[in-house]
Amino acid sequence: MELFLKIAAAAVMIMLLFYLWPALKHWQEHGPKAEKGDWQAAILPLAAVVGLVVILVLMVR
């Protein structure tokens, strides 16, 4: 029974990929383009999350 569920889940994921492929192509072609400063705006929250994880790991040690 467990093997059947794994196979069914894999089949559903593959069907979902085929279903969403046209939308993905449309989003890539017509989506917003990156501008100067976008990476700098994204790095700050990512650095904050990494810092928080490091602090949590150090607290647990």
C-alpha positions as CSV (number, residue, x, y, z in Angstrom):
1,M,0.0,0.0,0.0
2,E,2.8,2.4,0.8
3,L,4.5,1.8,-2.5
4,F,1.2,2.6,-4.3
5,L,0.9,5.9,-2.4
6,K,4.5,6.9,-3.4
7,I,3.8,6.0,-7.0
8,A,0.5,7.9,-7.0
9,A,2.1,11.0,-5.4
10,A,4.9,11.0,-8.0
11,A,2.3,10.7,-10.8
12,V,0.3,13.6,-9.4
13,M,3.4,15.7,-9.2
14,I,4.3,15.0,-12.8
15,M,0.8,15.8,-14.0
16,L,1.0,19.1,-12.0
17,L,4.2,20.0,-13.7
18,F,2.7,19.4,-17.1
19,Y,-0.4,21.4,-16.1
20,L,1.6,24.4,-14.8
21,W,4.3,24.5,-17.6
22,P,2.4,27.0,-19.9
23,A,1.8,29.3,-16.9
24,L,5.5,29.1,-16.0
25,K,6.6,30.0,-19.5
26,H,4.2,33.0,-19.6
27,W,5.5,34.2,-16.2
28,Q,9.1,34.0,-17.4
29,E,8.4,35.9,-20.6
30,H,6.1,38.6,-19.2
31,G,7.3,38.9,-15.6
32,P,9.0,41.9,-14.1
33,K,12.7,42.3,-15.0
34,A,15.4,42.7,-12.4
35,E,16.6,46.2,-11.9
36,K,19.6,47.7,-10.2
37,G,19.4,47.3,-6.4
38,D,17.1,44.3,-6.4
39,W,19.8,41.9,-5.2
40,Q,20.8,44.3,-2.4
41,A,17.2,44.5,-1.3
42,A,17.0,40.7,-1.2
43,I,20.3,40.1,0.6
44,L,19.3,42.0,3.7
45,P,16.4,39.7,4.8
46,L,18.4,36.6,3.8
47,A,21.3,37.7,5.9
48,A,18.9,38.4,8.8
49,V,17.5,34.9,8.5
50,V,20.9,33.3,8.4
51,G,22.0,35.4,11.4
52,L,18.9,34.3,13.3
53,V,19.6,30.6,12.5
54,V,23.2,30.9,13.6
55,I,22.2,32.5,16.9
56,L,19.6,29.8,17.5
57,V,22.2,27.1,16.8
58,L,24.7,28.7,19.2
59,M,22.0,28.9,21.9
60,V,21.3,25.2,21.7
61,R,25.0,24.2,21.9
